Amino acid sequence: MLGWFPGHMNKARRQILEALPEIDVVIEVLDARLPYSSANPMLAELTRHKPVLKILSRADLADSERTREWTAHFDAQPDTRALAVTTTQARELKRIPKLCHALAGQIRADRDVRVMVMGIPNVGKSTLINGLAGRSIAKTGNEPAVTKRQQQVRIGGRVALTDTPGVLWPKIEDQASAFRLAASGAIRDTAIDYVEVALVTAAELARRYPEALKARYRLETLPAYAPHPEAERVEADGPQPLDLLAIAGFDGHAILGEIASKRGGLRAGGTIDFHRGAEVLLHELRDGKLGRITLETPADIPEPETAFEAEDGAAPSDSA
């Protein structure tokens, strides 16, 4: 479970609540490589009475077959449409104003459709807004939480956009989602142990995209999971974390060690620099160098257990 709720995110949540009554449609920007994990359950709770357009950004980096599964999944939900785009391609964004009007329904002819753009950090919200506006308005960057305050802009097609800062939720309960978010760069590399993220990611890639992983790093085999010696230690108190390597079924330690040894991570005496392997794997995954990859499918959505709980005004968790 990852606790992460900096003060500016708490402020953004309050600003969203204040602005929502005047909003007709919500655009939620998701990462097409992890549409479930990049969907903020807090935002879903805040906007549950508004029609939503799910924009699956970075579609050029995602597995196109999996993206079709996700758009069908979202389109089947009430008052919801989904559109997969590459946010830097203006021609792919032309459908968005029409979809917003369709979702808004009947509004006065003399005013724009009022749309609020939401999403977690680093999913491409600002790039989307700049593409819709046809000019640079929102600040962009390959780091989480670039947008710090709400911004408003009118675009073509009689649509008025309100941008919001990227907002994560107080606690990421789903461990698998936390690791996928870390692998994609949606949360800072210091939020979860960097090497552990790469170990889990290597095992997941071996399960989902074995040929791409072997081809990129010239791996002859993908070793099956074997418990790491330190996994035998049992903590005395508290719930035990999921063994994500065991769930994936592949030995992330062995795979990451091979990657490190082939990419400058073999040190004197045969010692493996796992941090070097982590840098190579995670940077190349984020840059699309392993090919078009999606880290989850609708079948990976866990069965609901408890609803998201967060009282307005509750004290935020310590930031990671």
ROFI-568729 format. One record per residue (C-alpha): x, y, z; residue number from 1. Coordinates in steps of 0.05 Angstrom, whole numbers, plus 5000, padded with zeros to 4 digits. Example, Ala and Ser with C-alpha at 12.3 -4.5 7.8 and 13.67 -1.06 7.14 Angstrom:
<rs>
R_5246_4910_5156_1;
R_5273_4979_5143_2;
</rs>
This chain:
<rs>
R_5000_5000_5000_1;
R_5031_5066_4978_2;
R_5015_5130_5016_3;
R_5022_5192_4972_4;
R_4983_5257_4979_5;
R_5024_5321_4977_6;
R_4991_5385_5000_7;
R_4981_5414_4930_8;
R_4942_5351_4912_9;
R_4896_5361_4971_10;
R_4885_5433_4949_11;
R_4870_5410_4878_12;
R_4817_5362_4903_13;
R_4781_5419_4938_14;
R_4786_5463_4876_15;
R_4755_5407_4835_16;
R_4697_5401_4883_17;
R_4684_5476_4880_18;
R_4685_5478_4803_19;
R_4646_5415_4788_20;
R_4575_5443_4794_21;
R_4587_5487_4732_22;
R_4617_5430_4691_23;
R_4579_5392_4637_24;
R_4629_5337_4619_25;
R_4691_5309_4651_26;
R_4750_5287_4609_27;
R_4792_5237_4647_28;
R_4860_5225_4615_29;
R_4887_5155_4625_30;
R_4951_5122_4603_31;
R_4931_5072_4549_32;
R_4985_5024_4576_33;
R_4950_5020_4643_34;
R_4879_5047_4639_35;
R_4856_5016_4704_36;
R_4916_5034_4747_37;
R_4919_5105_4720_38;
R_4845_5118_4736_39;
R_4840_5155_4802_40;
R_4784_5125_4844_41;
R_4779_5190_4882_42;
R_4763_5227_4818_43;
R_4712_5175_4799_44;
R_4677_5186_4865_45;
R_4679_5262_4858_46;
R_4651_5261_4787_47;
R_4602_5203_4791_48;
R_4543_5245_4770_49;
R_4577_5274_4708_50;
R_4584_5244_4638_51;
R_4656_5224_4626_52;
R_4700_5220_4564_53;
R_4758_5172_4577_54;
R_4819_5193_4536_55;
R_4869_5137_4530_56;
R_4933_5176_4517_57;
R_4999_5149_4490_58;
R_4960_5100_4446_59;
R_5021_5096_4401_60;
R_5059_5062_4458_61;
R_5003_5014_4477_62;
R_4984_4946_4449_63;
R_4929_4963_4398_64;
R_4891_4898_4411_65;
R_4890_4912_4486_66;
R_4869_4984_4473_67;
R_4808_4959_4434_68;
R_4789_4917_4494_69;
R_4794_4977_4540_70;
R_4754_5024_4496_71;
R_4699_4971_4491_72;
R_4701_4962_4567_73;
R_4692_5037_4579_74;
R_4640_5047_4524_75;
R_4597_4995_4558_76;
R_4591_5038_4620_77;
R_4534_5089_4627_78;
R_4547_5161_4607_79;
R_4617_5142_4586_80;
R_4655_5143_4520_81;
R_4727_5125_4507_82;
R_4776_5149_4454_83;
R_4848_5126_4445_84;
R_4895_5180_4419_85;
R_4966_5201_4413_86;
R_4961_5270_4445_87;
R_5016_5300_4402_88;
R_4976_5284_4338_89;
R_4926_5340_4328_90;
R_4885_5303_4276_91;
R_4869_5249_4327_92;
R_4840_5301_4374_93;
R_4788_5329_4326_94;
R_4733_5282_4351_95;
R_4738_5306_4422_96;
R_4694_5369_4418_97;
R_4639_5330_4383_98;
R_4642_5275_4435_99;
R_4638_5326_4491_100;
R_4575_5357_4459_101;
R_4544_5288_4452_102;
R_4557_5271_4524_103;
R_4533_5339_4550_104;
R_4465_5332_4517_105;
R_4420_5393_4511_106;
R_4452_5458_4533_107;
R_4437_5530_4516_108;
R_4457_5549_4445_109;
R_4492_5613_4469_110;
R_4544_5579_4513_111;
R_4602_5531_4507_112;
R_4603_5461_4534_113;
R_4641_5466_4599_114;
R_4692_5410_4605_115;
R_4740_5394_4662_116;
R_4803_5356_4645_117;
R_4827_5309_4700_118;
R_4878_5255_4710_119;
R_4936_5232_4752_120;
R_5005_5263_4742_121;
R_5044_5249_4678_122;
R_4989_5219_4635_123;
R_4990_5274_4582_124;
R_4936_5323_4604_125;
R_4975_5385_4587_126;
R_4997_5357_4520_127;
R_4924_5341_4505_128;
R_4902_5412_4521_129;
R_4957_5443_4480_130;
R_4937_5398_4421_131;
R_4864_5417_4427_132;
R_4880_5491_4433_133;
R_4930_5489_4375_134;
R_4981_5528_4416_135;
R_5023_5520_4477_136;
R_4981_5538_4538_137;
R_4992_5485_4590_138;
R_5061_5469_4615_139;
R_5085_5399_4597_140;
R_5140_5355_4622_141;
R_5161_5282_4633_142;
R_5155_5289_4708_143;
R_5095_5280_4753_144;
R_5055_5340_4778_145;
R_5078_5392_4727_146;
R_5011_5429_4728_147;
R_5004_5464_4796_148;
R_4937_5501_4789_149;
R_4873_5503_4750_150;
R_4876_5535_4681_151;
R_4819_5553_4633_152;
R_4820_5557_4558_153;
R_4769_5560_4501_154;
R_4780_5513_4442_155;
R_4746_5503_4375_156;
R_4678_5470_4371_157;
R_4647_5513_4427_158;
R_4683_5478_4484_159;
R_4712_5512_4546_160;
R_4765_5470_4581_161;
R_4786_5474_4653_162;
R_4852_5440_4667_163;
R_4868_5413_4736_164;
R_4933_5392_4770_165;
R_4948_5318_4768_166;
R_4918_5286_4829_167;
R_4937_5219_4861_168;
R_4894_5189_4915_169;
R_4914_5185_4988_170;
R_4931_5111_4988_171;
R_4941_5064_4930_172;
R_4913_5000_4959_173;
R_4925_4955_4899_174;
R_4999_4934_4901_175;
R_5000_4912_4829_176;
R_4973_4980_4807_177;
R_5025_5016_4849_178;
R_5081_4979_4814_179;
R_5051_4991_4745_180;
R_5045_5065_4760_181;
R_5117_5066_4783_182;
R_5140_5028_4721_183;
R_5105_5078_4675_184;
R_5135_5139_4711_185;
R_5068_5165_4736_186;
R_5095_5168_4807_187;
R_5165_5189_4825_188;
R_5220_5138_4823_189;
R_5232_5149_4897_190;
R_5161_5129_4916_191;
R_5175_5053_4913_192;
R_5243_5019_4914_193;
R_5269_5029_4843_194;
R_5300_4960_4836_195;
R_5239_4926_4865_196;
R_5196_4960_4812_197;
R_5242_4935_4757_198;
R_5242_4864_4786_199;
R_5166_4861_4785_200;
R_5163_4894_4716_201;
R_5212_4845_4687_202;
R_5170_4787_4712_203;
R_5106_4818_4685_204;
R_5136_4831_4617_205;
R_5160_4759_4615_206;
R_5088_4738_4627_207;
R_5054_4786_4579_208;
R_5106_4800_4524_209;
R_5159_4745_4528_210;
R_5182_4751_4456_211;
R_5190_4827_4459_212;
R_5231_4821_4524_213;
R_5276_4766_4496_214;
R_5287_4803_4430_215;
R_5304_4870_4462_216;
R_5355_4841_4511_217;
R_5377_4779_4473_218;
R_5353_4732_4527_219;
R_5355_4659_4510_220;
R_5307_4638_4565_221;
R_5259_4670_4615_222;
R_5269_4632_4680_223;
R_5208_4610_4719_224;
R_5195_4639_4787_225;
R_5236_4613_4846_226;
R_5230_4644_4915_227;
R_5285_4693_4931_228;
R_5324_4673_4994_229;
R_5302_4736_5031_230;
R_5229_4719_5017_231;
R_5234_4665_5071_232;
R_5235_4719_5124_233;
R_5166_4732_5154_234;
R_5148_4797_5187_235;
R_5119_4790_5256_236;
R_5063_4841_5249_237;
R_5016_4866_5196_238;
R_4989_4838_5131_239;
R_5039_4805_5085_240;
R_5051_4838_5017_241;
R_5032_4801_4954_242;
R_5088_4763_4921_243;
R_5080_4796_4853_244;
R_5137_4755_4823_245;
R_5102_4691_4843_246;
R_5037_4716_4812_247;
R_5073_4733_4747_248;
R_5107_4665_4748_249;
R_5176_4688_4726_250;
R_5241_4702_4763_251;
R_5249_4777_4759_252;
R_5317_4773_4795_253;
R_5347_4728_4742_254;
R_5317_4767_4684_255;
R_5339_4835_4711_256;
R_5408_4807_4726_257;
R_5415_4784_4653_258;
R_5394_4853_4628_259;
R_5443_4887_4675_260;
R_5501_4842_4654_261;
R_5488_4856_4581_262;
R_5481_4932_4590_263;
R_5541_4954_4631_264;
R_5519_4927_4699_265;
R_5571_4872_4708_266;
R_5619_4894_4761_267;
R_5687_4869_4785_268;
R_5684_4798_4813_269;
R_5621_4782_4774_270;
R_5576_4825_4818_271;
R_5511_4846_4784_272;
R_5490_4919_4789_273;
R_5415_4911_4793_274;
R_5404_4986_4795_275;
R_5437_4992_4727_276;
R_5390_4938_4701_277;
R_5331_4975_4731_278;
R_5351_5039_4696_279;
R_5357_5005_4629_280;
R_5291_4967_4633_281;
R_5247_5022_4661_282;
R_5275_5077_4617_283;
R_5267_5035_4554_284;
R_5198_5013_4574_285;
R_5176_5085_4583_286;
R_5208_5106_4517_287;
R_5172_5051_4479_288;
R_5236_5014_4459_289;
R_5207_4946_4477_290;
R_5150_4957_4427_291;
R_5076_4971_4439_292;
R_5061_4944_4508_293;
R_5001_4947_4555_294;
R_5012_4927_4627_295;
R_4940_4906_4643_296;
R_4874_4884_4612_297;
R_4802_4891_4637_298;
R_4809_4820_4664_299;
R_4861_4847_4713_300;
R_4811_4893_4748_301;
R_4804_4864_4818_302;
R_4737_4847_4847_303;
R_4710_4905_4888_304;
R_4721_4898_4963_305;
R_4710_4964_4997_306;
R_4690_5031_4968_307;
R_4740_5088_4967_308;
R_4737_5124_5033_309;
R_4760_5196_5041_310;
R_4723_5248_5081_311;
R_4728_5318_5054_312;
R_4777_5353_5099_313;
R_4811_5289_5123_314;
R_4884_5297_5139_315;
R_4927_5278_5080_316;
R_4977_5221_5084_317;
R_5051_5237_5087_318;
R_5080_5243_5017_319;
R_5128_5189_4996_320;
</rs>
